[in-house]
Amino acid sequence: MAYELKMPQLGLTMEEGTLSKWLKHEGDTVKAGEVVAEITTDKLTNELTSEQDGVMLKLVAQEGDDIPVKGTLAWIGQAGEAVPGAVPAVVAAAVPQAPAAPAAAPAGGKKSVIVIGGGPGGYVAAIRAAQLGAEVTVVEKQYLGGTCLNVGCIPTKCLLHSAELVEQIKTQGKEIGVEVEGVKVNFPQVIAHKNAISKQLTSGVAGLLKLNKVKKVDGTARFTGEKQLEVTKADGSKETMTADAIIVATGSVNAQPPIPGLKENPNCIDSTGALSLEKLPQTMVVIGGGVIGLELACAYAAFGTKITVVEAMDHMLPTLDGDLTKIGVAHMKKMGMDFHLECPVQSVESSPVGAKVVCKDKSGKTVTFEAEKVLVAIGRKANTAGLDLAAGKIDNDKGRILVNDKMETNVPGVYAIGDCVFGHAQLAHTASAMGEVASENICGLEAHYCEKTNPTCVYMEPEAASVGLTEEQCKAQGIAYKVGKFSMSANGKALILNGGEGLVKIIAGAEYGEILGMHIIGPRATDLIAEGALAIEGEMTLDEIIDTIHSHPTVTETMREAALNAEKRAIHTKN
């Protein structure tokens, strides 16, 4: 008897899913356990397998159809077998659904919105505008999810997770009773895992846009006038497009310094190149001691690459509190990484090894470093070169678009968000927050972007996170403050996880104890920092953190202990 392939329930609240892709077609042989289709729900893409051997007799659902749980997708059976009568239970394709009720009626009726760029800022802005009743079009030239999902945040963290496992086995394994002989890094599989995660998430974004009835145009856009765009599509055709509002969300690209010999050497790579190497290099010079460079440096060092970091400034990680930087750099040195501060690069020369980096040290002496690969990680710049901002009459600072806290540019109806704007952190969650603000203002709501609760996360080893003012910033601004610290070495859970390496530091106002900043380095730091952001947003005080019971044994206890220390009330450390 023919087997009915149905839409599975992939979560307790799932009511429908999108058939994103058929991997088997009518007439194809199918084996039990073989993947036959991809199903998209929320931000995840799941593989659907057959429960029996046979032939794909009939595809009932089509790619892109929204199918309710237990709705018929296809029939599998023996060749020539009759297919029972079945009508596909397609939701969106057969019966157009009304958009979700907006939080507030859009001003002036239904708005038309064009979003340039489908990254973490662009797609979030598009979905939020669609939720509020707008007709939304996203213009994307390459891939949904932007740098973050494809060649940035997510791929980097995939490498770092693999690296963390290797590092833990090598440094902690024997101590905690897990002895592994001959730990091997299968680097091609590391890259394959990274690619699979990115694909799953980007497919999910496509599903979310479709779910919210956002139109996607494959192509590039440039301004030809105020609120007027020329869109060059993937097939080469061009179309003039206008809308009630335009959101520029084009993100950023790797900055390339004008170092002689850099462009000419194929062994000089940026972060994108570092995430797509086919072979693990034995040696690597990293130019730049910021977040991007040191995250990738930590990953490759854990895999076994000898890392040398050269930095023109006199310190690493300028965005972090100094106490965190000290701990982080000390750990990276234990990993075998070499650091050369106040050592600006003069040129890059060819070398039998790969490349030679020529620098001047702080004494003025010429020093050189040779490696198979040279990673250039000196930051990113706004990706606006192809937009023709001048034609759009959009004010900018060297390509970085000027906006107010509503994400409005100087041109009414034109907004900008994310890495392409001036004066804000270039982070995925920054772009997403800005995207919601822009769309809400477009659709008649009052929304403002505020950076004071925006955390910075560094996924080095151990990971670090910071929100609010650092001690250095308080001193520079003349703010009266007090400090509370607590070492991870006195926390049971941290001792279990990484031997207790790390620190929590809280900055509070001297008079009232209001939380001004929170800075964490150690296990789970990038997850814990949300408590600091919430404390700042809620104008909480040290007493309120102290009065909040933190569960034991957890790393979260360290934050309460740091607050106690600031008030000279610490139980588990010296006041």
Secondary structure as a PSIPRED ss2 file (coil, helix, strand):
# PSIPRED VFORMAT (PSIPRED V4.0)

   1 M C   1.000  0.000  0.000
   2 A C   1.000  0.000  0.000
   3 Y E   0.000  0.000  1.000
   4 E E   0.000  0.000  1.000
   5 L E   0.000  0.000  1.000
   6 K E   0.000  0.000  1.000
   7 M C   1.000  0.000  0.000
   8 P C   1.000  0.000  0.000
   9 Q C   1.000  0.000  0.000
  10 L C   1.000  0.000  0.000
  11 G C   1.000  0.000  0.000
  12 L C   1.000  0.000  0.000
  13 T C   1.000  0.000  0.000
  14 M C   1.000  0.000  0.000
  15 E C   1.000  0.000  0.000
  16 E E   0.000  0.000  1.000
  17 G E   0.000  0.000  1.000
  18 T E   0.000  0.000  1.000
  19 L E   0.000  0.000  1.000
  20 S E   0.000  0.000  1.000
  21 K E   0.000  0.000  1.000
  22 W E   0.000  0.000  1.000
  23 L C   1.000  0.000  0.000
  24 K C   1.000  0.000  0.000
  25 H C   1.000  0.000  0.000
  26 E C   1.000  0.000  0.000
  27 G C   1.000  0.000  0.000
  28 D C   1.000  0.000  0.000
  29 T E   0.000  0.000  1.000
  30 V E   0.000  0.000  1.000
  31 K C   1.000  0.000  0.000
  32 A C   1.000  0.000  0.000
  33 G C   1.000  0.000  0.000
  34 E C   1.000  0.000  0.000
  35 V E   0.000  0.000  1.000
  36 V E   0.000  0.000  1.000
  37 A E   0.000  0.000  1.000
  38 E E   0.000  0.000  1.000
  39 I E   0.000  0.000  1.000
  40 T E   0.000  0.000  1.000
  41 T E   0.000  0.000  1.000
  42 D C   1.000  0.000  0.000
  43 K C   1.000  0.000  0.000
  44 L E   0.000  0.000  1.000
  45 T E   0.000  0.000  1.000
  46 N E   0.000  0.000  1.000
  47 E E   0.000  0.000  1.000
  48 L E   0.000  0.000  1.000
  49 T E   0.000  0.000  1.000
  50 S C   1.000  0.000  0.000
  51 E C   1.000  0.000  0.000
  52 Q C   1.000  0.000  0.000
  53 D C   1.000  0.000  0.000
  54 G E   0.000  0.000  1.000
  55 V E   0.000  0.000  1.000
  56 M E   0.000  0.000  1.000
  57 L E   0.000  0.000  1.000
  58 K E   0.000  0.000  1.000
  59 L E   0.000  0.000  1.000
  60 V C   1.000  0.000  0.000
  61 A C   1.000  0.000  0.000
  62 Q C   1.000  0.000  0.000
  63 E C   1.000  0.000  0.000
  64 G C   1.000  0.000  0.000
  65 D C   1.000  0.000  0.000
  66 D E   0.000  0.000  1.000
  67 I E   0.000  0.000  1.000
  68 P E   0.000  0.000  1.000
  69 V C   1.000  0.000  0.000
  70 K C   1.000  0.000  0.000
  71 G C   1.000  0.000  0.000
  72 T E   0.000  0.000  1.000
  73 L E   0.000  0.000  1.000
  74 A E   0.000  0.000  1.000
  75 W E   0.000  0.000  1.000
  76 I E   0.000  0.000  1.000
  77 G E   0.000  0.000  1.000
  78 Q C   1.000  0.000  0.000
  79 A C   1.000  0.000  0.000
  80 G C   1.000  0.000  0.000
  81 E C   1.000  0.000  0.000
  82 A C   1.000  0.000  0.000
  83 V C   1.000  0.000  0.000
  84 P C   1.000  0.000  0.000
  85 G C   1.000  0.000  0.000
  86 A C   1.000  0.000  0.000
  87 V C   1.000  0.000  0.000
  88 P C   1.000  0.000  0.000
  89 A C   1.000  0.000  0.000
  90 V C   1.000  0.000  0.000
  91 V C   1.000  0.000  0.000
  92 A C   1.000  0.000  0.000
  93 A C   1.000  0.000  0.000
  94 A C   1.000  0.000  0.000
  95 V C   1.000  0.000  0.000
  96 P C   1.000  0.000  0.000
  97 Q C   1.000  0.000  0.000
  98 A C   1.000  0.000  0.000
  99 P C   1.000  0.000  0.000
 100 A C   1.000  0.000  0.000
 101 A C   1.000  0.000  0.000
 102 P C   1.000  0.000  0.000
 103 A C   1.000  0.000  0.000
 104 A C   1.000  0.000  0.000
 105 A C   1.000  0.000  0.000
 106 P C   1.000  0.000  0.000
 107 A C   1.000  0.000  0.000
 108 G C   1.000  0.000  0.000
 109 G C   1.000  0.000  0.000
 110 K C   1.000  0.000  0.000
 111 K C   1.000  0.000  0.000
 112 S E   0.000  0.000  1.000
 113 V E   0.000  0.000  1.000
 114 I E   0.000  0.000  1.000
 115 V E   0.000  0.000  1.000
 116 I E   0.000  0.000  1.000
 117 G C   1.000  0.000  0.000
 118 G C   1.000  0.000  0.000
 119 G C   1.000  0.000  0.000
 120 P C   1.000  0.000  0.000
 121 G C   1.000  0.000  0.000
 122 G H   0.000  1.000  0.000
 123 Y H   0.000  1.000  0.000
 124 V H   0.000  1.000  0.000
 125 A H   0.000  1.000  0.000
 126 A H   0.000  1.000  0.000
 127 I H   0.000  1.000  0.000
 128 R H   0.000  1.000  0.000
 129 A H   0.000  1.000  0.000
 130 A H   0.000  1.000  0.000
 131 Q H   0.000  1.000  0.000
 132 L C   1.000  0.000  0.000
 133 G C   1.000  0.000  0.000
 134 A C   1.000  0.000  0.000
 135 E E   0.000  0.000  1.000
 136 V E   0.000  0.000  1.000
 137 T E   0.000  0.000  1.000
 138 V E   0.000  0.000  1.000
 139 V E   0.000  0.000  1.000
 140 E E   0.000  0.000  1.000
 141 K C   1.000  0.000  0.000
 142 Q C   1.000  0.000  0.000
 143 Y C   1.000  0.000  0.000
 144 L C   1.000  0.000  0.000
 145 G C   1.000  0.000  0.000
 146 G H   0.000  1.000  0.000
 147 T H   0.000  1.000  0.000
 148 C H   0.000  1.000  0.000
 149 L H   0.000  1.000  0.000
 150 N H   0.000  1.000  0.000
 151 V H   0.000  1.000  0.000
 152 G C   1.000  0.000  0.000
 153 C H   0.000  1.000  0.000
 154 I H   0.000  1.000  0.000
 155 P H   0.000  1.000  0.000
 156 T H   0.000  1.000  0.000
 157 K H   0.000  1.000  0.000
 158 C H   0.000  1.000  0.000
 159 L H   0.000  1.000  0.000
 160 L H   0.000  1.000  0.000
 161 H H   0.000  1.000  0.000
 162 S H   0.000  1.000  0.000
 163 A H   0.000  1.000  0.000
 164 E H   0.000  1.000  0.000
 165 L H   0.000  1.000  0.000
 166 V H   0.000  1.000  0.000
 167 E H   0.000  1.000  0.000
 168 Q H   0.000  1.000  0.000
 169 I H   0.000  1.000  0.000
 170 K H   0.000  1.000  0.000
 171 T H   0.000  1.000  0.000
 172 Q C   1.000  0.000  0.000
 173 G C   1.000  0.000  0.000
 174 K C   1.000  0.000  0.000
 175 E C   1.000  0.000  0.000
 176 I C   1.000  0.000  0.000
 177 G C   1.000  0.000  0.000
 178 V C   1.000  0.000  0.000
 179 E C   1.000  0.000  0.000
 180 V C   1.000  0.000  0.000
 181 E C   1.000  0.000  0.000
 182 G C   1.000  0.000  0.000
 183 V C   1.000  0.000  0.000
 184 K C   1.000  0.000  0.000
 185 V C   1.000  0.000  0.000
 186 N C   1.000  0.000  0.000
 187 F H   0.000  1.000  0.000
 188 P H   0.000  1.000  0.000
 189 Q H   0.000  1.000  0.000
 190 V H   0.000  1.000  0.000
 191 I H   0.000  1.000  0.000
 192 A H   0.000  1.000  0.000
 193 H H   0.000  1.000  0.000
 194 K H   0.000  1.000  0.000
 195 N H   0.000  1.000  0.000
 196 A H   0.000  1.000  0.000
 197 I H   0.000  1.000  0.000
 198 S H   0.000  1.000  0.000
 199 K H   0.000  1.000  0.000
 200 Q H   0.000  1.000  0.000
 201 L H   0.000  1.000  0.000
 202 T H   0.000  1.000  0.000
 203 S H   0.000  1.000  0.000
 204 G H   0.000  1.000  0.000
 205 V H   0.000  1.000  0.000
 206 A H   0.000  1.000  0.000
 207 G H   0.000  1.000  0.000
 208 L H   0.000  1.000  0.000
 209 L H   0.000  1.000  0.000
 210 K H   0.000  1.000  0.000
 211 L H   0.000  1.000  0.000
 212 N C   1.000  0.000  0.000
 213 K C   1.000  0.000  0.000
 214 V C   1.000  0.000  0.000
 215 K E   0.000  0.000  1.000
 216 K E   0.000  0.000  1.000
 217 V E   0.000  0.000  1.000
 218 D E   0.000  0.000  1.000
 219 G E   0.000  0.000  1.000
 220 T E   0.000  0.000  1.000
 221 A E   0.000  0.000  1.000
 222 R E   0.000  0.000  1.000
 223 F E   0.000  0.000  1.000
 224 T E   0.000  0.000  1.000
 225 G E   0.000  0.000  1.000
 226 E C   1.000  0.000  0.000
 227 K C   1.000  0.000  0.000
 228 Q E   0.000  0.000  1.000
 229 L E   0.000  0.000  1.000
 230 E E   0.000  0.000  1.000
 231 V E   0.000  0.000  1.000
 232 T E   0.000  0.000  1.000
 233 K E   0.000  0.000  1.000
 234 A C   1.000  0.000  0.000
 235 D C   1.000  0.000  0.000
 236 G C   1.000  0.000  0.000
 237 S C   1.000  0.000  0.000
 238 K E   0.000  0.000  1.000
 239 E E   0.000  0.000  1.000
 240 T E   0.000  0.000  1.000
 241 M E   0.000  0.000  1.000
 242 T E   0.000  0.000  1.000
 243 A C   1.000  0.000  0.000
 244 D C   1.000  0.000  0.000
 245 A E   0.000  0.000  1.000
 246 I E   0.000  0.000  1.000
 247 I E   0.000  0.000  1.000
 248 V E   0.000  0.000  1.000
 249 A C   1.000  0.000  0.000
 250 T C   1.000  0.000  0.000
 251 G C   1.000  0.000  0.000
 252 S E   0.000  0.000  1.000
 253 V E   0.000  0.000  1.000
 254 N E   0.000  0.000  1.000
 255 A C   1.000  0.000  0.000
 256 Q C   1.000  0.000  0.000
 257 P C   1.000  0.000  0.000
 258 P C   1.000  0.000  0.000
 259 I C   1.000  0.000  0.000
 260 P C   1.000  0.000  0.000
 261 G C   1.000  0.000  0.000
 262 L C   1.000  0.000  0.000
 263 K C   1.000  0.000  0.000
 264 E C   1.000  0.000  0.000
 265 N C   1.000  0.000  0.000
 266 P C   1.000  0.000  0.000
 267 N C   1.000  0.000  0.000
 268 C E   0.000  0.000  1.000
 269 I E   0.000  0.000  1.000
 270 D C   1.000  0.000  0.000
 271 S H   0.000  1.000  0.000
 272 T H   0.000  1.000  0.000
 273 G H   0.000  1.000  0.000
 274 A H   0.000  1.000  0.000
 275 L C   1.000  0.000  0.000
 276 S C   1.000  0.000  0.000
 277 L C   1.000  0.000  0.000
 278 E C   1.000  0.000  0.000
 279 K C   1.000  0.000  0.000
 280 L C   1.000  0.000  0.000
 281 P C   1.000  0.000  0.000
 282 Q C   1.000  0.000  0.000
 283 T E   0.000  0.000  1.000
 284 M E   0.000  0.000  1.000
 285 V E   0.000  0.000  1.000
 286 V E   0.000  0.000  1.000
 287 I E   0.000  0.000  1.000
 288 G C   1.000  0.000  0.000
 289 G C   1.000  0.000  0.000
 290 G C   1.000  0.000  0.000
 291 V H   0.000  1.000  0.000
 292 I H   0.000  1.000  0.000
 293 G H   0.000  1.000  0.000
 294 L H   0.000  1.000  0.000
 295 E H   0.000  1.000  0.000
 296 L H   0.000  1.000  0.000
 297 A H   0.000  1.000  0.000
 298 C H   0.000  1.000  0.000
 299 A H   0.000  1.000  0.000
 300 Y H   0.000  1.000  0.000
 301 A H   0.000  1.000  0.000
 302 A H   0.000  1.000  0.000
 303 F H   0.000  1.000  0.000
 304 G C   1.000  0.000  0.000
 305 T C   1.000  0.000  0.000
 306 K E   0.000  0.000  1.000
 307 I E   0.000  0.000  1.000
 308 T E   0.000  0.000  1.000
 309 V E   0.000  0.000  1.000
 310 V E   0.000  0.000  1.000
 311 E C   1.000  0.000  0.000
 312 A C   1.000  0.000  0.000
 313 M C   1.000  0.000  0.000
 314 D C   1.000  0.000  0.000
 315 H C   1.000  0.000  0.000
 316 M C   1.000  0.000  0.000
 317 L C   1.000  0.000  0.000
 318 P C   1.000  0.000  0.000
 319 T C   1.000  0.000  0.000
 320 L C   1.000  0.000  0.000
 321 D C   1.000  0.000  0.000
 322 G H   0.000  1.000  0.000
 323 D H   0.000  1.000  0.000
 324 L H   0.000  1.000  0.000
 325 T H   0.000  1.000  0.000
 326 K H   0.000  1.000  0.000
 327 I H   0.000  1.000  0.000
 328 G H   0.000  1.000  0.000
 329 V H   0.000  1.000  0.000
 330 A H   0.000  1.000  0.000
 331 H H   0.000  1.000  0.000
 332 M H   0.000  1.000  0.000
 333 K H   0.000  1.000  0.000
 334 K H   0.000  1.000  0.000
 335 M C   1.000  0.000  0.000
 336 G C   1.000  0.000  0.000
 337 M C   1.000  0.000  0.000
 338 D E   0.000  0.000  1.000
 339 F E   0.000  0.000  1.000
 340 H E   0.000  0.000  1.000
 341 L C   1.000  0.000  0.000
 342 E C   1.000  0.000  0.000
 343 C C   1.000  0.000  0.000
 344 P C   1.000  0.000  0.000
 345 V E   0.000  0.000  1.000
 346 Q E   0.000  0.000  1.000
 347 S E   0.000  0.000  1.000
 348 V E   0.000  0.000  1.000
 349 E E   0.000  0.000  1.000
 350 S E   0.000  0.000  1.000
 351 S C   1.000  0.000  0.000
 352 P C   1.000  0.000  0.000
 353 V C   1.000  0.000  0.000
 354 G C   1.000  0.000  0.000
 355 A E   0.000  0.000  1.000
 356 K E   0.000  0.000  1.000
 357 V E   0.000  0.000  1.000
 358 V E   0.000  0.000  1.000
 359 C E   0.000  0.000  1.000
 360 K E   0.000  0.000  1.000
 361 D C   1.000  0.000  0.000
 362 K C   1.000  0.000  0.000
 363 S C   1.000  0.000  0.000
 364 G C   1.000  0.000  0.000
 365 K C   1.000  0.000  0.000
 366 T E   0.000  0.000  1.000
 367 V E   0.000  0.000  1.000
 368 T E   0.000  0.000  1.000
 369 F E   0.000  0.000  1.000
 370 E E   0.000  0.000  1.000
 371 A E   0.000  0.000  1.000
 372 E C   1.000  0.000  0.000
 373 K E   0.000  0.000  1.000
 374 V E   0.000  0.000  1.000
 375 L E   0.000  0.000  1.000
 376 V E   0.000  0.000  1.000
 377 A C   1.000  0.000  0.000
 378 I C   1.000  0.000  0.000
 379 G C   1.000  0.000  0.000
 380 R E   0.000  0.000  1.000
 381 K E   0.000  0.000  1.000
 382 A E   0.000  0.000  1.000
 383 N C   1.000  0.000  0.000
 384 T C   1.000  0.000  0.000
 385 A C   1.000  0.000  0.000
 386 G C   1.000  0.000  0.000
 387 L C   1.000  0.000  0.000
 388 D C   1.000  0.000  0.000
 389 L C   1.000  0.000  0.000
 390 A C   1.000  0.000  0.000
 391 A C   1.000  0.000  0.000
 392 G C   1.000  0.000  0.000
 393 K C   1.000  0.000  0.000
 394 I C   1.000  0.000  0.000
 395 D C   1.000  0.000  0.000
 396 N E   0.000  0.000  1.000
 397 D E   0.000  0.000  1.000
 398 K C   1.000  0.000  0.000
 399 G C   1.000  0.000  0.000
 400 R E   0.000  0.000  1.000
 401 I E   0.000  0.000  1.000
 402 L C   1.000  0.000  0.000
 403 V C   1.000  0.000  0.000
 404 N C   1.000  0.000  0.000
 405 D C   1.000  0.000  0.000
 406 K C   1.000  0.000  0.000
 407 M C   1.000  0.000  0.000
 408 E E   0.000  0.000  1.000
 409 T C   1.000  0.000  0.000
 410 N C   1.000  0.000  0.000
 411 V C   1.000  0.000  0.000
 412 P C   1.000  0.000  0.000
 413 G C   1.000  0.000  0.000
 414 V E   0.000  0.000  1.000
 415 Y E   0.000  0.000  1.000
 416 A E   0.000  0.000  1.000
 417 I C   1.000  0.000  0.000
 418 G H   0.000  1.000  0.000
 419 D H   0.000  1.000  0.000
 420 C H   0.000  1.000  0.000
 421 V E   0.000  0.000  1.000
 422 F C   1.000  0.000  0.000
 423 G C   1.000  0.000  0.000
 424 H C   1.000  0.000  0.000
 425 A C   1.000  0.000  0.000
 426 Q C   1.000  0.000  0.000
 427 L C   1.000  0.000  0.000
 428 A H   0.000  1.000  0.000
 429 H H   0.000  1.000  0.000
 430 T H   0.000  1.000  0.000
 431 A H   0.000  1.000  0.000
 432 S H   0.000  1.000  0.000
 433 A H   0.000  1.000  0.000
 434 M H   0.000  1.000  0.000
 435 G H   0.000  1.000  0.000
 436 E H   0.000  1.000  0.000
 437 V H   0.000  1.000  0.000
 438 A H   0.000  1.000  0.000
 439 S H   0.000  1.000  0.000
 440 E H   0.000  1.000  0.000
 441 N H   0.000  1.000  0.000
 442 I H   0.000  1.000  0.000
 443 C C   1.000  0.000  0.000
 444 G C   1.000  0.000  0.000
 445 L C   1.000  0.000  0.000
 446 E C   1.000  0.000  0.000
 447 A C   1.000  0.000  0.000
 448 H C   1.000  0.000  0.000
 449 Y C   1.000  0.000  0.000
 450 C C   1.000  0.000  0.000
 451 E H   0.000  1.000  0.000
 452 K H   0.000  1.000  0.000
 453 T H   0.000  1.000  0.000
 454 N C   1.000  0.000  0.000
 455 P C   1.000  0.000  0.000
 456 T E   0.000  0.000  1.000
 457 C E   0.000  0.000  1.000
 458 V E   0.000  0.000  1.000
 459 Y C   1.000  0.000  0.000
 460 M C   1.000  0.000  0.000
 461 E C   1.000  0.000  0.000
 462 P C   1.000  0.000  0.000
 463 E C   1.000  0.000  0.000
 464 A E   0.000  0.000  1.000
 465 A E   0.000  0.000  1.000
 466 S E   0.000  0.000  1.000
 467 V E   0.000  0.000  1.000
 468 G E   0.000  0.000  1.000
 469 L C   1.000  0.000  0.000
 470 T C   1.000  0.000  0.000
 471 E H   0.000  1.000  0.000
 472 E H   0.000  1.000  0.000
 473 Q H   0.000  1.000  0.000
 474 C H   0.000  1.000  0.000
 475 K H   0.000  1.000  0.000
 476 A H   0.000  1.000  0.000
 477 Q H   0.000  1.000  0.000
 478 G C   1.000  0.000  0.000
 479 I C   1.000  0.000  0.000
 480 A C   1.000  0.000  0.000
 481 Y E   0.000  0.000  1.000
 482 K E   0.000  0.000  1.000
 483 V E   0.000  0.000  1.000
 484 G E   0.000  0.000  1.000
 485 K E   0.000  0.000  1.000
 486 F E   0.000  0.000  1.000
 487 S E   0.000  0.000  1.000
 488 M H   0.000  1.000  0.000
 489 S H   0.000  1.000  0.000
 490 A H   0.000  1.000  0.000
 491 N C   1.000  0.000  0.000
 492 G H   0.000  1.000  0.000
 493 K H   0.000  1.000  0.000
 494 A H   0.000  1.000  0.000
 495 L H   0.000  1.000  0.000
 496 I H   0.000  1.000  0.000
 497 L H   0.000  1.000  0.000
 498 N H   0.000  1.000  0.000
 499 G C   1.000  0.000  0.000
 500 G C   1.000  0.000  0.000
 501 E C   1.000  0.000  0.000
 502 G C   1.000  0.000  0.000
 503 L E   0.000  0.000  1.000
 504 V E   0.000  0.000  1.000
 505 K E   0.000  0.000  1.000
 506 I E   0.000  0.000  1.000
 507 I E   0.000  0.000  1.000
 508 A E   0.000  0.000  1.000
 509 G E   0.000  0.000  1.000
 510 A C   1.000  0.000  0.000
 511 E C   1.000  0.000  0.000
 512 Y C   1.000  0.000  0.000
 513 G C   1.000  0.000  0.000
 514 E E   0.000  0.000  1.000
 515 I E   0.000  0.000  1.000
 516 L E   0.000  0.000  1.000
 517 G E   0.000  0.000  1.000
 518 M E   0.000  0.000  1.000
 519 H E   0.000  0.000  1.000
 520 I E   0.000  0.000  1.000
 521 I E   0.000  0.000  1.000
 522 G C   1.000  0.000  0.000
 523 P C   1.000  0.000  0.000
 524 R C   1.000  0.000  0.000
 525 A H   0.000  1.000  0.000
 526 T H   0.000  1.000  0.000
 527 D H   0.000  1.000  0.000
 528 L H   0.000  1.000  0.000
 529 I H   0.000  1.000  0.000
 530 A H   0.000  1.000  0.000
 531 E H   0.000  1.000  0.000
 532 G H   0.000  1.000  0.000
 533 A H   0.000  1.000  0.000
 534 L H   0.000  1.000  0.000
 535 A H   0.000  1.000  0.000
 536 I H   0.000  1.000  0.000
 537 E H   0.000  1.000  0.000
 538 G C   1.000  0.000  0.000
 539 E C   1.000  0.000  0.000
 540 M C   1.000  0.000  0.000
 541 T E   0.000  0.000  1.000
 542 L H   0.000  1.000  0.000
 543 D H   0.000  1.000  0.000
 544 E H   0.000  1.000  0.000
 545 I H   0.000  1.000  0.000
 546 I H   0.000  1.000  0.000
 547 D H   0.000  1.000  0.000
 548 T C   1.000  0.000  0.000
 549 I C   1.000  0.000  0.000
 550 H C   1.000  0.000  0.000
 551 S C   1.000  0.000  0.000
 552 H C   1.000  0.000  0.000
 553 P C   1.000  0.000  0.000
 554 T C   1.000  0.000  0.000
 555 V C   1.000  0.000  0.000
 556 T C   1.000  0.000  0.000
 557 E H   0.000  1.000  0.000
 558 T H   0.000  1.000  0.000
 559 M H   0.000  1.000  0.000
 560 R H   0.000  1.000  0.000
 561 E H   0.000  1.000  0.000
 562 A H   0.000  1.000  0.000
 563 A H   0.000  1.000  0.000
 564 L H   0.000  1.000  0.000
 565 N H   0.000  1.000  0.000
 566 A H   0.000  1.000  0.000
 567 E C   1.000  0.000  0.000
 568 K C   1.000  0.000  0.000
 569 R C   1.000  0.000  0.000
 570 A C   1.000  0.000  0.000
 571 I C   1.000  0.000  0.000
 572 H C   1.000  0.000  0.000
 573 T C   1.000  0.000  0.000
 574 K C   1.000  0.000  0.000
 575 N C   1.000  0.000  0.000
